[in-house]
Amino acid sequence: MGEASPRSTGRPNPPRQVRFAAGPSGAGIAYATVGTGRPLLVPPAWVSHLELLWQDPAYRAFFTPLAGVRSVVQYDPPGSGLSGPSPGPQGLDGDVAALEAVADHLELDTVDLLGISLAAPVSVAFAARFPQRVGRLILYGGYADGRQIASAKVRAALLDMIRAHWGLGSEVLADVFLPEGSAEAKGHFARLQREAASAQSAAEMLAQCYEIDVTDLLAQVAAPTLVVHRHDDRAIPYRLGRELATRIPGASLVSLPGRSHFPFVGDSAAVVRAILEFLGEEPAASPPGSPAGPSAELTPRQLQVAALVADGLTNKEIGQRLGIEERSAEGHLERIRNRLGVTSRAQIAAWWATRVSAR
């Protein structure tokens, strides 16, 4: 993608092959799987491009601890990224059908679902319609009624901007989604959106998000449910996440500080920790044959920092990617060295490469 890609150090990214499932309309749905263990299905949170998203070190670092204990499945929606074209606006039924198509293709009778952002109501609908197929449901930064996200005037203005000037619209959305991200992270995400979808497709998808209303389905969700939402989320108001937890029977709510909408920016480790605890998982320890000793189990945040070290980022750049102070990044790095029993960044990178190749 040229300038849209984060800088590369020449080291390979974690392996994640893209394959295709037949969608409801016959067009191929691009999906990718990383990690091992029980499946964790993650529907698209917005316009998506599997390859370009995976080039972002912070994005990979968020999913790394999850992939250490689960088989994480993600896909591009029809009309976006590597998936085939959509015959028209999908609507909620089309989104649920795409999710079902991927699960059926992979022969997943029961899955745990992680519905992030705009995928939250889709995940709610799937869980309500197919209760036997959902083990656990996690909703991050979600909502039930799209009309409550913003006023009608604001919604119309944003849709008009996207249709008329997708370049400016993509930058505005990047700032809304990633207010705590660095200028580089926002620029990369803005370019990714333009690569992932045309102005028309993006406008159709956002309009659909505003029109979705699964309020009447919340009481029908039978799966154990966790709702995670940041208090000052700029894209989806916190009250909408709290409403999900209030109206889904037995749901738990984890409220976190922060302004960024997407979980891979800001205190992403807190989000990962909440998810792992709900799934009953512990961060994966180092693989057999790694240079680390018996105390080499790393926390979710330390795994994220190790991944970014392997990508060649400095402590300052790691802090910018994760939305933390440079001193905090230095502290995490020191604790990683102690836990792994190594003394250099190169050794951490080697440990990371061994860990990735063992999966």
N, C-alpha and C positions, 0 to 999 in steps of 0.2 A: 504494500500500500504506500510505499515511499515514505514521505514525511509523516504520515499518519501513525506509523509504527513506533513504539518505544524503542530506545536504542538497544541494540543487540550486542552481546559479548561473544557471540559465536558458539555459546553453549546451547545444546538443544533444550527446548521446552519439554515439560512432561508429556509423554506420548498420549495423544488423544485423536484417534482416527475418526473421521467423519463418514458415516454411512447414511443410507436412505431407507425410509419406510414409505409405503404407499399411503397417501393421504385420502381423506373422504372424497375429494374431487378428482382423484387419480394422479395429481401432481406429487412428486416426491417430497417428503419432509426430511430435511437434513437433521441428523442427531449424532451425538457423540457421548461416549462413556469413558469415565476415568475412575480408577480405584477398584477396590474389591470389597466384597461383603454384600449384605442385603441392599436391594436397590433403593435409592433416594431419587425420585423423579422431580426435576426442576423445570416447570414450564417457563416459556420466555416471559421476562418481566416487562419487555417493551420491544421495539424493533431490535433485532438480534442478528449477529453474524458470528457463528461459532469460532471461526478461525481468528478473526480480528479481536474478538473479546479475549481469547486465550493468549493473545500477545501482550496483554496488559499485565505486568507483574503483580499489581495490587489485586486484580481480579483473580489471577491464579492463586495468589497467596491466601485469599479468602476461602477458596474451595479446597485448598490442599489439606487442611485438617479433616474436612468432611470426607474427602476421597481416601484418607488414610484408614477410615473405618467403614466406609460405605462405597457402593458402586453408584457414582453420581451420573445420572443421565440428563442431558440437556438437549434442546432442539430449537431450531429456528422456525418461527411460525410461517405458514404459507404466505407468500408475498414479501418475504424478508430474508436477508442473508443468503444462505446457500439453498434454501428450500425453493420449490417450484412456485410459479405464479399462482395467486389466488384468483378465482373466477369473479370475485367481487367482495364486498365487505363480508367478513366472516360472521360476525355476530357471536353471541355467547354459545349458541348451539354448535357453530363451526369450531370454536376454540375448544370446547369440550370434546368434540369429535376428533380433533387433531391429537389431543392428549390421549384419548382412548386408542387411536390408531398406533401411536408409538408404543403404548403399553402392550397392545395386542401383538404388534410386530416382534417385540422382545419376549413375548410369552410370559408377561409378568401378571400373575393372577392377583397378587397383593403387593402394593407398593406403599411406601411412605412418601408423602408429598410435601415439597417446600415451595409454597406459592409466594413469590416476592413481588411486591408492588401490584402491577396490573394483572399479574397471574393469580393474585389472591382470590378474587371472586370466581375465576375459572376453576381454581382448585376447590373452592367451596361447592360449586355446582357439581363437579365431578364426585366429590365425597357424598353429597346428598343423593345423587342419582345412582351411584354405584357403591353403596356402603360396604359391601362385601369385599371390595377391591382396595380399600384404603385402610392401612394399619394405623398410621399416625399422620396428623395434619399439622403443618407449621405454616403460619401466615406472618410474613414480615412486611411492614409498611403497607398494609392492605386496607381494603374498604369494602363495603357492601353495595352502596348506591353511588354511582359515578356522578350524579348530579350534585352531590354534596361536596365534591372535591373543591370546587370554586364556583363563583357566581356565574350566571348565564353570560354576562357581559365579558368576563375574563375568559371563559371557555371559548366564546366566539372569536375574541381577539386573537387568541393563540392559534386557533385553527386557521384563521385568515392569514396570519403571519407565515405559518408553515406552507400553506398553498402558494402564497405570493413570493416568499423568499425563504426557501428551505435552508439556505446558508445561515441567515440570521436566526431563523427559528431553531435550528440545531444548536446554535450557541446559547440562546436563551434557555433552552431545555437543559443543556449541560450545566448551566449556572444554577438552575432550579434543583436539578437532581444531585449535584455535587458541590454544594456551597463551601464545603471544607476542603475540597480538592485543590491541588496546585494548578497553576495556569497550564502547565503541560498536560495534566490529567484531564482538565476540562477541554482543552483543544483536541486531544486525542479522542475523547468521547464524542465531541461534536462531529469530527470527521468520520468516526465510526458510524454514527447515525446516518450520515449522508451516503456512506458506502452500503449500508445495510438495507436502505429503503428509499424509494423515490418520494418526492414531496407528496404526491397523490396517495401513495400507500401509507405514508406516515400519518397524513391527515385522516385517512379512513380509519386507521387503527386507533388514533387518539379519540376521534369522534365516537367510535364504538366503546371505548373505555368509559367515556362520559355517560353513555346510554345504558350501560350494564347496571342491573339492579337485582341482586340475589338476596335481598332482605328476607323474602318469604321462605328462602331455603335454609337459612341459618339454623332454625330449630330442628331441621331434619338431619343435621350432621351428627353422626353417631360416633365417629372416630375420636379418640383422645386428641385434643387440639391445644396447641400453643400459639399465642399471639404475641409477637414481638414488635414494638413500635418505639421510635425515638420521639422524645417529648416535643422537639422543635422542628420536626420534619417539614421541610419547605414545600414538598410536593403533595403529600397526603396528610392532612391534619391529624394530629394525635387522637382527637376525639373519635375519628372514624375507626381507628384500630381498637380503641377501648370499646366501641359499640360492638365490634365483632366478638370480643371476649365476653361481653355482657350477654349477648343473645345466642351464642353457640353453647349448648348444654355442657357444663363441666369444664369449659375452656379455662386455661390459665393465661394471665397477662404478665409479660415482662416489659417494664417500661425502662428505657435507656436514655441517657442524655445524648444530645447531638442534634445537628441540623441537616446533615446529609441524608438523602432519601435512600440511595443505594447502599447496601451493607458493606461493600468493599472499600468504602472511604470513611474516615473517622475511626472510632473505636470498633473496628470490625471484629477484634478478638472477643469482645463482650457478646456480640451476636453469635459467633461461632460457639462460644462456651454455653450459651443458653440452648442452642440447638442440640449440641452433643449431650448435655445433661438431660434434656427432654427425651432424646432417643435412647438414653441409657448407655451411652458410649463414652469411652475414655480416649484421649488422643493416642494415636498409634505410637508404639515405641520404635526404636531403630531396628532396621532389618538385620537378619543374620549376616555375619560377615562384615558389618560396618565397623569403622574404626572406633566407635563409641563403646563405653563401658556399660555396666548394668544400670546406671542411673541416667541413661540417655533419653528417657521419655521427656519430650518437650511439650510445653503448653501450646494452646492454639496460637497465641501471639508470637511465641518463639519460633514456631513452625513458619509463620508468615515472614518473620524477619530472616530466617535462614533461607527461605526461597528467594527473597530479594537480594540477599548477599550473593547467592549463587548467580543471580542475574547481573552482578557487577555494580550494584548501586552503592553509593556512599551512605554513611550514617545520616547525613543531611537529606539525601534523596529518599532514603527509607522513611524518615520522619515525615517528609512531604507526602509520600505515597499513602502512608497509614494515618495521617492526620495527628501525629504525635510530635513532641519536642525531640530535637536531635539528641539531647541528653538521655531521654527515655530510650531511644534507639540504641545508644551506646550501652546503657544498662542491660537491655535485653541481650545485646551481643556478648557482653561479658558473662552473663548467666548461661548463654548457649555454650560458650567455650568451656565453662566449668562443667556443665552437664555432659558434654561430649568428650571432655578430656583432651581438647585440642588447644592450639595456641594461635592459629592464624585464620584469616578469612578464607584462604585457599583450602584449608582443611575442612572448614564448614561447607564450602562449595562441593568438595569431594564427597563429604558425608551425604549432602543433599542428592548428588548424582547417583550415589549407591542406593539411597532410599527410593528414589524415583524408579530406577531400573528394576528394583525388587518387586514393584507392584505389578 
